[in-house]
Amino acid sequence: MKTVLMVAEKPSLAQSIAKILSRGSMSSRKGLNGACSVHEYTGSFLGQSAHFKMTSVCGHVMTLDFIGKYNSWDKVDPAELFSKAPTEKKEANPKLTMVKFLQVEGRSCDCIVLWLDCDKEGENICFEVLDAVLPVMNKPRGSERTIYRAKFSSITDTDICNAMNHLGEPNRNEALSVDARQELDLRIGCAFTRFQTKYFQGKYGNLDSSLISFGPCQTPTLGFCVERHDKIQSFKPETYWVLQAKVNPEKESSLTLDWDRVRVFDREIAQMFLNITKTAREAKVESVSKKEKVKQRPLALNTVEMLRVASAALGMGPQHAMQIAERLYTQGYISYPRTETTHYPENFDLKGCLRQQANNPYWADTVKALLSEGINRPRKGHDAGDHPPITPMRAATEAELGGDGWRLYEYITRHFIATVSADCKYLQTTIAFSIGPERFTCIGKVVTSPGFTEIMPWHGIPLEESLPHCEKGDLFPVGEIKLVEKQTSPPDYLTEAELITLMEKHGIGTDASIPVHINNICQRNYVTVESGRRLKPTNLGIVLVHGYYKIDAELVLPTIRSAVEKQLNLIALGKANYHQVLEHTLDIFKRKFHYFVDSIAGMDELMEVSFSPLAATGKPLSRCGKCHRFMKYIQAKPSRLHCSHCDDTYSLPQNGTIKLYKELRCPLDDFELVLWSSGSRGKSYPLCPYCYNHPPFRDMKKGMGCNECTHPTCQHSLGMLGIGQCVECESGVLVLDPTSGPKWKMGCNKCNVVVHFFENAHKVRVSPETCESCDAALVDVDFNKAKSPLPGDETQHSGCVFCDPVFQDLVELKHAAMRHPMHRTGQGRRQGRGRGKGRRPGGRLNPKKPKDKMAALAAYFV
């Protein structure tokens, strides 16, 4: 019996596909990484009996990154990133140990069936999976085929079974096009981002952005927003005049007419037209024309249109809308939500999809009428050759999906029903009038057949005032004629929907990546989302784009990226060489980078106008160890300390508060220590600004506080305050927080674990002695006499936090970060014991391996 490994892109997708193929008779178990399950069943594969193992990955298995030293911003010239810096594939999420998991499940398998999403990214993940499992699979006999690719667009019984019966092969060219895009974005983005971030954050203190990023797609996206902003700023309103006339077909009714000249910009000429028409008492009907018109039903729905509507009509950001659409897809409610196609395949079961919606109270009547009278053939759209349009695949209720999930599903369903409905038909009546020598018009519309607007009422023909019955030559009394003064108005800021349209038009990003690029410019503080989901550029966004225009407009214009996208598509089609496209594009951007660096003064001139220099920003906080003057704390992202006298800037840990630490100084460099805190419920630790940026010992890395410092005698160091090994992570040490009294706590110096103990104790000190059972440092505790929890009214006790029976009930694990993001079981408040690393009498931590007891104790905590 053959063993067949099957791999999907997400755990929920794997479960759904396995249920369909096994007809529900499967067994399930957790994989070794805890994030992915394995579903097993027995069935038939290509006419032979087979044992199936269905599992999944969690998106990309691997990610592209620079090797070793090239990830250091300080040691590497960004220009080297274009060609000299070698890259390597690393696990996208090392905590998931996805490669090891795939190898364990793939060992001794005979065949593999890849159920990854059917787009270019999916093809790329196919080869990431193959790279992991092929070395451990059974070797094929002769020319026997072992690799299969399933192509599907929805999670329905029909589509999944059809995919299983028509297995193909993964597309190497499409995977290569993704590799090319990843490498281009990595090298180009990192080079420009590192250079401009270091250059401008080293000069200005109020940029309020932790990363001044550049992206080959992200920057043109920002460019569209700033281009609209510039049009608004440069707009000069002009005054114009409109001749407005009203006629009275009946005594108590009036009809407003539109002037055929529309408007004039000269007041005197407008007044002349008013004077020559004011003398006329009657308006004469010059012609009456009636014409049947049609408002076409929509094309089938693709990703870009869905994102546009989600933003404009539903008030959802593109990335949020995409996340909801992907969830609806994996749950089997809609077809694959990433598609450029707006044309249904000839064999698409339109009636079958429609029948599933026949019982929904919102549109049951419309659906039943269509099924009985016959559906209309959908309009012929664009076939991109990827996936069918986005379509509802099964019925759902508002209670099932709830909130935004239902709102998006409802729109997708209404849109689908509209595509097979009739066009909207209406009768348009146009009456032409003359008042003196001037011509006026009045238009009225009457719906004769609502068609698709019944299911999409927002597209309906608006109700207008009814026109009187009249014929050529009829005369109506003029009720009023006047001159109305108006002004031209500027365009508004771009909406997300308009931006998506521009990106699609100019080939910036793909249907999958468009939401990511828009989200990036929001997160980088380049634009803010205003009411109506309009994107207003910030000062930083505006200055950056103007600077690119000043130095090299092609960095921000969509033309060069659009050309690159075409080359990447040619790789996917097998019409262009991967290495040649990569080399040619990188050479272009390398030249542009060198010119940008040489011309950065042009952008800097614009920065000087909008932002304050470091020396003029922030407030005095702690003293510099070199000049002993106060350094300024700059709170704007990224928070940092700046000594204006030495002209040095020191990075600080982010996402917390910084304050002076008791005016204590570092014994190594004389810098005043500061205290970082994530809040009363989190952890805090002191740090030396200089050591944090320039590690003093070989075993320390940049970005370490005193709770990781290996100084043997400093009273703030890990050696003096470390108590024991963390109960969750493998490398962390629980360190006493000396500032936490009277609610004393110790926090892991690697992860989020915080252990609270000895509340209301007067003093807590770490002893140089160690526990005989677990090697953790002993703790000396002094309690207030009135609040001492110690037996026999004792106020002092020395013992092991984890093993001493007196201390056991005084220790609580208040907060913990799970090992894997998939294991979010909440924050516990459990009492118990922990396990510590040993300490030598000299205070240095002794990295002994944990004993067997550790596993049980850690499990008790977690």
N, C-alpha and C positions, 0 to 999 in steps of 0.2 A: 504494500500500500504506500502510495506516495504521500509525502507531507508537503502541504502547500502553505507558505507564509503569505498573508495578505496585509497590506499596510495602507491605511487611510491618513488623511491630513490632521484630523482632530479626533479625540476620544469619542465624542458623541456621534460623530460620523461613522466611526468603526462599528459602534454598537448597533446603529440603525441598519447599516449594510449587512452585518452578520445576522441580524434578526430576520431580514428578508430572505437571504440566501439559505439560512438553516431552517427556515419556516418555524422559527421559535425554539427548536430543539437544540440548544447549545448550552455549554457550561462556561462560566466566566470566572476569571481570577485577576487579581491585581498583579501588574508587572513589577519587576524589582525596583524601578524608579519611583513607584508609588503614584505616578501621574497617569499612566496609561494602563488600560485593562487589556487582557487577552481573552478572546472569545473562541472556543473550540467546538467543532462539530465534525461529523463524518458525512461525506457526500460523494458526488461524482465530479471528476475533473477531466475534461477532454475524453470522455468515454471510459475512464478508469476510476476505480474506487480510490478515494483520497481522504486523508485527515487534514482538515483546514484549521489554521491558526490565524485569526483576524485581530490585528492590533493597529496602533496608530503612532504617529509622531505628534508633536505640538507645534506645527508650522515648520519653519526651516530647522534642519538638524545642525547645519554648520553656518558660520558667518565668516566673512572675509575681514582680515585685520593685518596690520603690519607686524612684523616679528620684533621681539625683544626691544632693543634700545629705540627703535623708530616710533615707539608709542610715547616716548618722552618728549614733551614740548620744549624742554630746556636744552636737551643735548643734541637735537637734530635740526638742521636748517630745513625749513619747510620746502625749499626748492628740491631737496633730495627725494621728496615723496613722489615726484613724477616718474622717476625711472630707477634710481639707485636703491630705493627702499624695497626689500623683498616682502612679499605678502604670503600669508598662509591661511588655510581654512582652520578655524577653531570651532569648538562646539558653541552653538548659539546660546545655550543655557547650560553651563557646566553642572549646575546643581541637579539637573534632570538626568545626567549620565545617559543621554539618549543613545549614543553609539554603543555603549556596553549593553544596554537593554536590547537594542536591535540584534546585536551579535548573540546574546543568550537565546533569544527567541528564534533567530535564523539558523542556529547551529543544527546541522544534519537535515535541513529542509532540502527538498528536491527542486521546488519551483517557487517563484515569487510573483504575486500579482499586485501591481501598484494601483491603488485607488486614490491617488493624490488628485487635488483639484485640477480640472482640465483647462489650465491656462499656462502661460510661460513660466510663472513662478512654480506651479505644480510640477511641470516637467523638470525644472531645476532640482526640486526636492526629490524627485524620482531618482536622480543620479546620486544625490547625497545618501539616500537610503541604500542604493546599490553598492556604493563605495564601502558602506559599513558591513553589509551582510554577505556579499559575494565571497569574500575570503573564507567564511565559515560554513557556507552551504556545501552540500554534496556536489562533487564535480560532475558535469554532464557527461553522458556516454556518447562519444562520437560527436555528431552534429546536432544532438538533441537540444531542443530549445527549452530554456528555463526561465526566461524573463518575459513577463506579459504586462500589458498596460490596459487598464479598463477606462473607457471613455463614457462619461455620463454627465447629465445636466440637471438631474433632480433625484431626490431620494424617494422614488416611488417603486413599487414592485416591478412594474413594467420596464422602467428605465434601467434599474439595477440588474434585473435578469437579462435584459437585452445586452447590456454591457458585458456581462459574464459570458454570454454566448458569442460575442464578437470581439474577442481580446486582440489588441494590437501590440505595438511596441512603443517605448518612450522615445521622444523626439530629441535627439542630441543637439540639433541646431538651435531649437528654442531654448534649451538649457544653457547653451553657450551664449546666447544673446543676453540672458539674465546675468551670467558671469561677467560679461563685458560691461553691462550697466553698473553692476556692483563695484567693479574695479575702477571704472571711470569716476563714479560718484565718491568713492573712498579717496582716491588720490587727489582729485581736483578739489573736492570739498574740504578735506583735511588741510591741504596746503594753504588755500586762501583763508580758511577759518582760523588756523593757528596763527598765521601772520597778522591778520587784522585784529584778532582778539588781543594778542599780546601787545601790539602796537598801541591800540586805542585805550585799553584798560590800564596800560602803563602811564597814560597821560591824563585821562579824564575820570572823574570820580562819580558822576551822576548819570552814567549811561543806562543804569538799571536793567542790565541784561548780563546774565552769567556767561553767555557765549555769543560772540558776534559772528554768527555763522554765515557761510556762503554755500550755496548749493546750485548745481547746474540747472535744476528745475525750480528750486525754491526761490532763487533770486529773480528770474523772469516773472514768477508768480507775484512777488512783491512789486516788481516793476509795473505791472498792470494797475495795481492799487494806487501807486504813487503817480502814475500818468494821469489817472482820473483826478487825483487831488490837485495836481498842477493845473489842470483845466479849470477846476473850480476856483482856484486862487487867482488865475489870470483872467477870469471871466469879468467882462464889463457889461453891465445891463444896458440895454438900449430901449428907449421909449418908442412905442408904436401906437397907432390908432386903428380902431375897428368901427365900421359903420354897422350899427345894429338896428334892425327894423322889425316891427311887429305888425301883423295884419289881424283884422277881426272878421273871420269867416261868418261868425254868428254874433249876436249881441253880447253874450256873456262869455265868449271864448276868444282866446288870442293864440296866434301862431308865431313863433320866433323864427326869423329867416337868417340864413348864413350868407354873408356877402361873398360874391364870386371872386373879388379881388383879395379876399382874406384880410389883409392888413396893409397899411402904408406907414412909412417911417418919417414922413414930412408932415408936420402939423398943418401947414398952410394948405397943402394939397388935400389933406383929409377934410379940412374945413370947407374947401371948395366943393368936394363931393357931397358933404352934408347940405350945403346951401342949394345945390341943384336938385337934390332929392326931396328937400323939405317942402318944396312948392307943390309936389304931387300929392293929391288927396286919395288916390286909389292905386292899388297894385294890380297889375294885369298878369294873368296866367299865360305864359308864353308856350309852355309845353307840359304835358303830363306823360311820364313813361313808367311802365311797370315791367319788372324783370324778375324772373325766378332765379334765386341764388342758392348756392350750396356751401355749407360749412363742413369741411371734410372731417371724418372721424380720425382719431389720432393714429399714428404709426405704432407698431408694437414697441413695448418699453425696453430701453436699454439702460445701462448703468448711469451714464451721464444725465439722461433725462430724469431718472429716478432721483438722483442727487439734487438736481436743479429744483424739482418740485418739493422735495423734502425740506430744502432750505427756504424757498420762497413761500410755500403754502403751509407747510407743517411746522416751520420754525425750528427744524433740526439742523445742526451743523453737519457737514458732509461726512466727517469721520464717525460721528454718533450714528448717523443714518446707515452707514455701511456696516457698522457693528451689529445693528439691529437686523439688517437684511441678512447678514451671515448667520445670525442665530436662527432666523426664520427658515433659512435654507437647511441648516443642519438638523432642524426639528421636522423637516419635511413639508413645511407649509408653502414654500415657493421654490421655483427653480433657481439654478445657479445665478447669483446676483452680479457677477462680473462678466459683462458681455457688451460688445460694441454693435451687435446685430439688432436690426429693427424689422426683420422679415422672418415669418414663421416658415419652417421647412414644409415641403409639400406633404410629408407624411405625418405632420403634427396633428394630434387628436384634439382638435378644437372643441368638438361637441362633448367629448369625455370630460375635458376641463370645465366646460360650462355646466354640465349636469351636476357636478359636485357642489355648485353654488345655488342649486334650485331651492334649497330650504332655508337660506339665510333671509330673515325677515326684512333686511334693508334693501335687498334687490331681487327677492324671489319672483315677484310679478314680472319684472323685466326679463329675467332669465327664462322663465316658463314661456313667455310670449315669443322670445327668440327661438326657443327649441321647437315650438309648435308651428311658427310661421316660416322657419328656416333662417339660419344665420347668414350674414353677409360675408363675402370673401374679404379678408383683411387687405388693406392697401399694401402694395409691393414696396417694401422698404429696402434697406441696405443689408446685404448678407456679408458679414465680415469673416465668415468661415470659422467662427469660434464656438459660440454656444447659442441656443435658441434665445429669444427675448425672455425677459423676466415675467413669469407667469405664476398664478396661484396653482398649487399642486394638490391641495386638499382643503376642505371646508374648515373654517375656524370661527370661534365666537369671541366677542370682546372679553368675556370672562376668562377664556383660555389664555389669551395673549396679553391683555391689559395694557394700558398706557400707550407709550410710543410704539410698541410692537403691533398693537391693533391698528393704530392710525396709519402706519406704513403698509400693513397688510391690506387694510381697507382700500387705500389708494391703488395699490398694485392690482387688486381684484377689480375695482371699478374701471381702471384703465384697460384691463384685459377685456372685460365685457363690452366696453366702448369700441374696441378694435373690431369686434364682430357685429356691431350694431350698424344701423343705417346712418347715412349722413344726415345732418340737420338741414332742412330745406325751409326757405322763407321767401316771401314776396317783398321786393323792395320797390317802393313807389317814390319817384323823384318828381317834384313839381318845381318848374322854373318860373320865376316872377320877374317882372320889370317894374321898377319904381322910377319914373322919369327915364333917364338914359342908363341907369345902373341896373345890373342884374343880381338877383338873389335866388337862393335855392333852399328847398326844404325836403328832407328825406325821411321816410317812414318805413318801418319793417314790421311785417306780420309773419309769425311762424306758421307754416303750413304742415310741417312734419318735424317734430322735435328730434327724432332719431337718437343719436348717442348722448345728446344733452340731458336726456332723462336720467341717465346713470351718472353723468358728470355735469350736474346743474350749473356749476360755476363757469362752464363754457357756453351757457345758454345765451340766446339773443336778448339783450336787455329790453324791457318794456319801454316803449316810447309813446309820446302823446299821439293820439290818432289823427290822421290827416283828413281834412274835409273832402267830400266827393266834389270834384270840379273838372272842368274841361277847358281846352285852349280857348282863350278869349274872355274867360270869366274875370270879373273885377271884384276885388275885395277892398274895403276901406282900410287905409293905413292908420293903425292905432297910435304908433309911436315910432319916431326915428331919431336916433341920437348917436353921438360920437363917444366911444368908450376908450379911455386912455389905459394902456397896459405896458408892462415891461417884460423883456425877455428874461428868463430865469436860468441860472447855471445848472449843469447836470448835477445829480446827487452822487454821493460816494457809491462805489461799486457794491452791489449785493453779492453774496456768495454765489447765487445762481448766475449772475452776469459774469463773474470771474470764471466759473466752471465753463461757461460757453466760450469765453476767450481762450482758455487753456486748451479746450478741445479743438478750437479753430486753428490755433497755432502749433498744435502738436506738442504741448508741454505736458509731460507726464502721461500716464496710461489711465484707463478707467479705474484701475485698482489704486494707483498712486496719487491721483488728483486730491483725494481727501487728506492724504498724509502731508502733501506740500502746503495746503491751505492751513492745516492744523499747526505746522511748523512755524509759519510766519506769525501766527497768533501767540504761540508759546515763547517765541524769541523776543516778544515785546516789540515787534515791527509794525503790527496793526492791532487795533482793538475792534471787537465786534459790538457795533452800536445797535440801536433799535431797528427792527426790520432786517436784522442780520446784514447790516451794511458794514463794510470794512474800512475803517478810518486809519490811515497810517500815523504812526507816532513820529516824534522828532527824529528818533534814531533811524527808523525805516526810511524816512524822507531823505535824511542826510546821506545814508548809505547809497540809495539809488542815484541821487544827484552826483555823488562822488564817482560812482561807476560810469555814469554818463560823461563826466568830465574827463576821466582817464581813458576808458575804453567802453564805448556804448554797447559793444557786442556781449559784454559780460552780463548785461541786464536785458537786452533785447531778446525776443523769443527766437530769432532767426537761427542762431548757431545751434541751440539745443534742438530745435526742430530738425535741422539737418542731421544731427547725431542720432536722433530717434529713427530717422529713415534708414540710416546705416545699420542700426541695431535690428530693425525689422528685416533688412536684407540678410543679416546673419541668421535670423530665425528661419528665413525661407531658403537658406543654403546658397544664397547668391552673392555673399560677401565673406571674405576671410576674417575670422575672429581676430587673429594676431595683427593683421594689417589695419583693421578698423581701430583697434586699441592703440596701436603705435602712432597712427596718424593723428587721432584725436588728442592723445596725451601730448604730442609734440606741439600742436596748436595751442593748447592751454598752458603748456610750460612757457612758451614764448610770451603769452599774455600775462602770466604770473610775473615773470621777470620785469616786464614793462610796468605792471601794476606796482611792484615794489619800488621801482625807480621813480615812479610818479606819485607816490602816496601823499606827498606834500599837498597835492591838489585836493584830495579828499580831506586832509587835515585842516586846511583852511576853512572848509565848511563846518567841520566839527567844532572848531574854536568859537564859532558864532553861536552854536546851540548848546554847548556843554561847558561845565566848569572844570578847570584843571584840578588835579588831585590835591595840590597844596591848599586850594580854596574850598575844599569839600570836607565834610565830616566834622566830628567834635573830638577834642583831646581826650585820650583814654589812659594809655600806659606809656611808660618811659622807654626810650630806645636804649639798648645796652651799649651802643657805640658813642652817641653824643649826649646821652642822658637828658635829652629834651623830650617833651611829650609827643608821641605819635598820635595821628588822628585816626579815629575809627570811622570808616566809610560804610554806612549801612546798606546803601543801594547795592543790588546784585552785581557782581559777587562781592559780598562783604569782605573787607580787608583792612589792614593797618598801613598807614603811609607816614614815613618820616620825611618831612619836607626839607630838613636840614641835610640829611644824608642822601636824599632823593632815592630812598629804598621803599619798596612795597612788599608787604608780607601777606600771603594768603591765609585765610582762616577757614575752619569748618563751617559749612553752610547750614541753612534751615534750622537755626536755633538762635538763642540770645547770647551776646558776649558782654561780660562785665569784668572789671578789674578784680584780681584775686588777692585780696588782703594786702596789696602792695608788696607781695613777696617776689623775690627775684630768682632767676635761674642761676645755679652755682657755676654753670659752664660759661655763660656769656653775659650775665648781668642784666638781661632783659627782664622787665616786669612781666609776671605771669598774668594771663587772663583766664577766665572761667567760661567755658562753653556749656550751655544747658539746652536740652530739648523740652524743658517744662517740668513742672512739679511731679508729673507722673512718669516722666522719662528718666534719662540718665544725664549726668554732667561730669565734666572732668576738666582739670586745669591744663594749660599748655603754654609752652614758651614760644612766642611768635618766631624767633629765629630758628630754634630746633625743629619746629613744625615744618619750616621751609628748607632747612639745611640739616638733615639728620646727623647727629654727632657720633653715632656708633655704626659699625658695619651692619649689624643685624637689625637696624632700623631703616624704615622707608620714609620717604617724604609724606607728610600728612599724618604723622603720629603725634598724639598728645602725651602728657606725662604718664597717663595710665598704660602706655606701651613703652615707655622709656626704660632702658636697661641700666641706667646709672646705678652703681652699687650702693651709694650712701645717701642720695638726695631724698629728702623726706616726702617729696611728691611723686616719686617714681613707682613703677610697677614693682620693683624689687622690695620696696618698703610697704606698699599698700595692697599688693596682690594677695588674695586669700586662697583661691582654689580654682581648679579647672571648671569651665562653664558646663552647665548641665545639658546644654543642647549642641553647641557647635564644637568641633574637634580641636580648633586651635586657640579658642578664646580663654581668657582668664578673668575670673570675677575679682574686681578691684574695689576696695572700700572707697566710697565717696565721702571724704572728710568734711564736706560742707553740708551734708544732708540732714544733720541732727536738728530737731529731736526725732524726726522720722527717718531713721538711719536706713541706708540702703547700700548695696554693692551692685555694680553693673559690669556686664561683660565688655571687654575692650575690643571685641570683634563683632558681636551681633547685638540684638535688641534686648537680650535678657536683662531684667532688673529684679533683684531679690531684696525685699524689704525685711528688716529685722530690728529687734530691740527698740521698739517705739518708746519714746520718753526716757531713753537712757541718757545719762549726763555726759558720758564719754565712751567712745569706742576706739580702741587702738589695736593694731595688728602686732602680734607678738613675734619675736624671732624664732619661737619654738614651733614645732610641727606636730600634727596628730599622728599617733602611732598606727592608727587603723588606715587612714586614707592619705596621709602626708600633706593635708591642707594646713595652712598656717593657723595657729590658735589665735583667739581673739580675747582681749581683756575688755570687760564691760563694767562701767560704773553706772548704777541706777540711782535716781532720786529716791530718797527713803520713803516718801509718801506714795510713790507710784511703782515701787519695785515689784516685779512679778516673781522674784526669786523666792524659794522656800525659806521659811524661818526668818523672815524680815531681813535677809541678807541684801546687801546693796552692791557687792562686787563678786564677779565670777569670771574665771578664765577657762576657756574650753574650745572645742572644735564646733564650728557653726553647723556642720553636717552630722557629726557623730555624738556630741554631748547630749545626754537625755534632758538636761536642764534647758538647753537651747532649742531643742527640736520644735517645740510648740510656738516658738517666737520667730520662726522663719517662714516667709511667704513668697512664692513666685508670683509676682504681680503682673508681669508682662513678658511675653516671649514671642520671638519671630520664628515661625515654623521653618523646618529645613527646606521645604519646597513650596513654591507659591500655590501649588494645587492643594496643599494641606491646610487650608484656612479654617481651622476648627474653633477659632475664637481665642480670646485672651483668658488664661486661667487664673484662678486664685486658689492654688492648692498648696497645702502644707506638706513638707517632707524633707528628706535629706538630700544632699548633693555630694559631689565628689571633687576633690581638689588636687591640683598639682603640688608636689612637695616643695618645701623651701629649705635651703641650707641655713645654718645659723647665721651666716654672713648676710642673709637677706636676698641672695640671688635665687631665682626660681629654678627648681630642679625638674626638667621635663621628663619625668618618669612616665612610662606607659600606664594607662589606667588598668586596674585589676578587673576581674570578672564582676565584682560588686558594682562597678560603674554603670553597666548596662541596666541593671535593675533600678538603681537610684535615679538615673536619668529618665527612665521610662516612668517612674513614679511622679517625677516633676511634670513631664510633658503629657 
